């Protein structure tokens, strides 16, 4: 089975689940060619991501002049296909708001390049329903491979009309949702007539062996993810300041980097938490697994998510989690495996962290085992790759 995978920016340190999904499919005999619009602008820290970047074809790599020349050649060789593609671009541009013309012309040029690079492929799968699905749709209109896409959320569902999500659902061979919540959002966008062509296949992680020891009494809370407004790490620092009034031994490790780092650093300084909060920056997969295995619990106080991979990774390490009651998160986390709090409710976050600090090690271990059992049942990487492969085999 030969197919293409299309991403926007790839590989990315915060999205290793795509690399793992591709690897799991290849382990089951699939042959996958990687395409992305552009490489990540930041330094890759994991060796596997660096290897993946070397295997990826970047659609913008030829430069504007060569992309325009490719479009002109396509117009001469394939006028009907180009006409269909321009019709799609017109609809997509109109739905997005007519200030986005340059962006949609770029999508057309990228689609022409994708068609040229995807010779011999019968199908392309896009991760996310945003610009990658747009390029895949235009490429299919040109006469290129048919396409499907995986929808994650949350940004994909903010304005489904502007994203032409209904059009993408109609023209895709099928769509994958990573949670039941995401599937309902697709149905709201495309109508119940697309229900049967949407399928819930959850993101997977490698389960591996659980840690052999319980966390030490002074084990820190760990938060993993891009430092950005939607992850709300600034509020987590505020919660730590309150928590340490009753539990001065509490510590927090933040793994990741991003635009809110200056605000987080300012909050740490304002509350005098320099010795209690550690900013690690980005770390490779092995370092993240080690941090989770030695954590008291993972804490992720996000305002908006699909279903974060790091929750699965923490549970795979048999560690409980503290997170917010949003989107697809309650499909994985409940009171048996952690604490759910309202997004943005700092007192509730403090209360959950305080409850975690007061929970006996054996009880924390039991919560971690419950989470691990759930991840093994729902998020096993190999099992979910088998389900995804079965969908592809209908078309390839």
C-alpha positions in Angstrom: 0.0 0.0 0.0 1.5 3.3 -1.1 0.1 6.6 0.0 1.2 10.1 0.9 0.9 12.0 4.2 0.5 15.7 4.0 1.2 18.1 6.9 1.6 21.9 7.2 4.8 22.2 9.3 6.6 18.9 9.8 8.2 17.5 11.8 7.4 19.5 14.9 8.6 18.8 18.4 5.1 19.2 19.8 3.5 16.9 17.2 5.5 13.7 17.4 2.2 11.7 17.2 2.2 12.1 13.4 5.7 10.6 13.1 4.7 7.7 15.4 1.5 7.1 13.4 3.5 7.0 10.1 6.0 4.6 11.7 3.3 2.3 13.0 1.7 2.1 9.5 5.1 1.4 7.9 5.7 -1.4 10.5 2.5 -2.9 9.1 3.7 -2.8 5.5 2.5 0.6 4.3 4.8 2.6 2.1 4.4 6.3 3.0 5.8 9.4 1.3 5.9 12.5 3.5 4.9 15.9 2.3 4.7 19.2 4.1 4.2 22.8 3.2 7.3 24.0 5.1 9.8 22.8 7.6 9.6 23.9 11.3 11.5 27.2 11.9 12.8 26.1 15.3 15.5 23.6 16.1 14.5 19.9 16.2 15.8 18.2 19.4 14.8 14.6 18.9 17.0 12.5 16.6 13.9 10.8 15.1 12.5 14.1 14.1 15.7 15.1 12.5 15.7 11.9 10.5 12.0 12.5 9.5 12.8 16.0 8.2 15.4 14.5 5.8 12.7 12.2 4.4 10.1 14.9 3.8 9.3 16.8 0.6 8.5 20.4 1.2 6.1 22.0 -1.2 7.4 25.5 -0.9 11.1 24.5 -1.3 11.2 25.2 -5.1 10.5 28.9 -4.5 7.8 31.2 -5.9 9.2 31.5 -9.5 9.4 27.7 -10.0 5.9 27.2 -8.4 4.4 29.7 -10.8 6.2 28.0 -13.7 4.8 24.7 -12.6 1.3 26.1 -12.5 1.6 27.5 -16.0 2.8 24.1 -17.3 -0.1 22.4 -15.6 -2.5 24.8 -17.2 -1.1 23.9 -20.7 -1.2 20.2 -20.0 -4.3 19.9 -17.9 -6.7 22.8 -18.6 -9.8 21.0 -17.4 -8.1 20.0 -14.2 -6.9 23.5 -13.6 -10.3 24.9 -14.3 -11.8 22.5 -11.6 -9.1 23.6 -9.2 -9.7 27.3 -9.8 -13.4 26.7 -9.1 -12.5 25.1 -5.8 -10.2 28.0 -4.9 -12.9 30.5 -5.7 -15.3 28.7 -3.3 -12.7 28.3 -0.6 -11.6 32.0 -0.9 -15.2 33.2 -0.8 -15.9 31.2 2.3 -12.8 32.3 4.0 -13.4 36.0 3.4 -12.1 37.8 0.4 -9.1 39.3 2.1 -7.4 35.9 1.8 -6.8 35.9 -1.9 -3.0 35.7 -1.8 -3.1 32.8 0.7 -5.5 30.9 -1.6 -3.4 31.5 -4.7 -0.5 30.0 -2.6 -2.7 26.9 -1.9 -3.3 26.5 -5.6 0.5 26.6 -6.4 1.2 24.2 -3.5 -1.5 21.8 -4.9 0.1 21.8 -8.3 3.5 21.0 -6.7 1.9 18.2 -4.6 0.3 16.7 -7.7 3.7 16.7 -9.5 5.5 15.2 -6.5 2.8 12.6 -5.7 3.0 10.7 -9.0 2.2 7.1 -8.5 0.2 7.6 -5.3 -3.5 6.7 -5.2 -4.3 8.5 -2.0 -3.1 11.4 0.2 -4.0 11.7 3.9 -3.8 15.2 5.5 -3.3 15.8 9.2 -5.7 18.5 10.3 -8.6 19.8 8.3 -7.1 23.3 7.8 -4.7 24.3 5.0 -3.4 20.8 4.5 -6.9 19.5 3.6 -7.3 22.5 1.4 -4.2 21.7 -0.6 -5.2 18.1 -0.8 -8.7 19.0 -2.1 -7.3 21.3 -4.8 -4.8 18.6 -5.8 -7.6 16.1 -6.2 -9.6 18.6 -8.3 -6.5 18.9 -10.5 -6.7 15.1 -11.1 -4.3 14.1 -8.4 -4.8 11.5 -5.8 -8.0 11.3 -3.7 -7.7 12.4 -0.2 -8.8 12.0 3.4 -7.9 14.0 6.6 -7.7 13.7 10.3 -9.4 16.4 12.4 -8.1 17.1 15.8 -9.4 20.5 17.0 -9.7 22.9 18.7 -8.9 25.6 16.1 -10.3 23.6 13.2 -13.8 23.9 14.7 -13.8 27.6 15.6 -15.2 28.8 12.2 -16.1 25.8 10.0 -17.7 28.0 7.4 -14.6 30.0 6.8 -12.6 26.8 6.8 -15.0 25.3 4.1 -15.1 22.2 6.3 -18.4 21.1 4.8 -16.9 21.2 1.3 -13.8 19.2 2.5 -16.0 16.6 4.1 -18.1 16.2 0.9 -15.0 15.8 -1.4 -12.9 13.7 0.9 -13.1 9.9 0.6 -13.4 9.8 4.4 -12.4 11.8 7.5 -10.9 10.6 10.8 -11.8 12.2 14.1 -9.5 11.7 17.1 -12.4 11.7 19.6 -16.2 11.3 19.6 -16.3 15.1 20.4 -14.4 15.8 17.2 -16.7 13.6 15.2 -19.7 15.6 16.4 -18.0 18.8 15.4 -17.5 17.4 11.9 -21.2 16.5 11.8 -22.2 20.0 12.9 -20.1 21.4 10.1 -21.0 19.0 7.3 -24.5 17.7 8.3 -25.5 14.2 9.3 -25.1 13.2 5.7 -21.3 13.0 6.3 -21.7 10.9 9.5 -21.1 7.6 7.8 -17.9 8.8 6.2 -16.4 10.0 9.5 -14.6 7.6 11.8 -13.2 7.8 15.3 -9.6 6.6 15.4 -7.8 7.9 18.4 -4.2 9.0 18.4 -1.9 6.3 19.7 1.1 6.0 21.9 3.5 3.2 22.6 2.4 1.6 25.9 5.7 0.1 26.9 6.5 -1.1 30.4 5.3 1.0 33.3 7.7 2.5 35.8 8.8 0.0 38.4 8.8 2.5 41.3 6.4 5.0 42.8 7.3 8.7 42.5 9.5 10.0 45.4 7.8 12.1 48.1 9.3 15.3 46.5 8.3 14.4 42.9 7.3 17.5 41.0 4.3 18.2 39.0 5.2 18.2 35.3 3.6 20.2 32.5 4.5 19.4 28.9 3.5 21.5 25.9 4.1 24.7 23.9 4.2 27.8 26.1 1.2 29.6 24.7 -2.1 31.2 25.8 -4.3 28.2 25.1 -2.1 25.9 27.4 -2.5 28.5 30.3 0.9 27.8 31.9 0.8 31.3 33.3 -2.2 30.4 35.4 -0.4 27.3 36.5 2.4 29.4 38.0 -0.3 31.4 39.8 -1.7 28.2 41.2 1.7 27.1 42.3 2.1 30.3 44.4 -1.2 29.5 46.2 -0.4 25.8 46.6 3.0 26.5 48.2 1.2 28.4 51.0 0.1 25.0 52.4 2.6 22.7 50.6 6.0 24.6 50.5 7.6 21.4 49.2 5.6 21.5 45.9 7.6 21.8 42.7 6.8 22.2 39.0 8.7 21.4 35.9 7.6 23.0 32.6 8.8 21.3 29.4 8.3 23.3 26.2 8.8 26.7 24.8 6.9 29.4 23.1 5.5 32.9 23.0 4.3 33.1 26.6 7.7 32.2 28.1 8.4 35.9 29.1 5.0 36.2 30.9 5.7 32.9 32.7 9.2 34.0 33.7 7.7 37.2 35.0 5.1 35.4 37.0 7.8 33.1 38.5 9.8 36.1 39.5 6.8 38.0 40.9 5.9 35.1 43.2 9.4 34.2 44.2 9.2 30.7 42.7 12.6 30.5 41.1 13.5 27.5 43.2 10.1 25.9 42.8 9.5 26.1 39.1 11.9 24.8 36.5 11.7 25.8 32.8 13.3 23.0 30.8 12.6 24.2 27.2 12.0 21.6 24.6 13.2 18.1 25.3 13.5 14.9 23.2 11.0 12.1 23.6 13.2 10.1 26.0 13.6 13.1 28.3 9.9 13.7 28.3 9.1 10.1 29.2 11.7 10.2 32.0 10.1 13.4 33.4 6.6 11.8 33.3 7.8 8.6 34.9 9.3 10.6 37.8 6.4 13.0 38.2 3.8 13.2 40.9 1.3 14.0 38.2 1.0 15.7 34.9 -0.8 19.1 35.0 -2.2 20.6 31.9 -4.6 23.6 32.6 -5.5 24.2 28.9 -8.3 26.6 27.7 -8.6 24.7 24.3 -7.5 21.3 23.2 -8.5 18.4 21.0 -7.2 15.5 23.1 -3.5 16.1 24.1 -1.1 13.3 23.4 0.8 14.1 26.6 -2.2 13.0 28.7 -1.9 9.6 27.0 1.8 9.5 27.6 1.4 10.4 31.3 -1.2 7.6 31.7 1.1 5.2 29.8 3.7 6.0 32.4 1.1 5.1 35.1 0.8 8.6 36.3 -2.4 10.5 37.2 -3.2 13.8 35.5 -4.8 17.1 36.4 -6.4 18.8 33.5 -9.5 20.7 32.3 -13.0 19.5 31.4 -13.0 20.5 27.8 -13.5 18.9 24.3 -12.4 15.3 24.2 -10.5 15.2 27.4 -13.3 13.6 29.5 -13.2 10.7 27.1 -9.9 9.7 28.6 -9.6 11.3 32.1 -12.0 11.0 35.0 -11.9 10.8 38.8 -10.5 7.3 38.6 -7.3 8.4 36.8 -7.0 12.1 37.8 -8.7 15.4 38.4 -10.8 17.5 35.9 -11.3 21.2 36.6 -13.1 24.0 34.8 -10.8 25.8 32.4 -9.6 29.1 33.8 -10.7 28.3 37.3 -7.4 28.8 39.3 -8.9 28.0 42.7 -10.2 24.7 41.4 -6.8 24.0 39.9 -5.2 24.7 43.2 -7.7 22.5 45.0 -6.9 19.6 42.6 -3.2 20.0 43.0 -3.6 20.2 46.8 -5.7 17.0 46.7 -2.9 15.3 44.6 -0.3 16.4 47.2 -2.4 14.9 50.0 -3.1 11.6 48.2 -1.1 8.6 49.5 1.5 7.1 47.1 -0.4 3.8 46.8 -3.6 5.7 45.8 -1.7 7.8 43.3 -0.3 4.5 41.9 -3.8 3.1 41.6 -5.0 6.2 39.7 -2.0 5.8 37.4 -2.8 2.2 36.8 -6.4 3.0 35.9 -5.2 5.6 33.4 -2.7 3.2 31.9 -5.4 0.5 31.5 -7.6 3.1 29.7 -4.8 4.2 27.4 -4.0 0.5 26.6 -7.6 0.0 25.7 -8.2 3.1 23.6 -4.8 4.5 22.5 -2.5 1.6 21.7 -0.5 2.8 18.7 -0.3 -0.5 16.9 -4.1 -1.2 17.3 -5.1 2.2 16.1 -2.7 2.0 13.1 -4.4 -1.2 12.1 -7.8 0.5 12.1 -6.5 3.4 10.1 -4.8 1.0 7.6 -8.1 -0.8 7.1 -9.7 2.6 6.0 -6.8 3.3 3.6 -7.1 -0.2 2.1 -10.6 0.6 0.9 -9.1 3.2 -1.4 -5.5 2.2 -2.2 
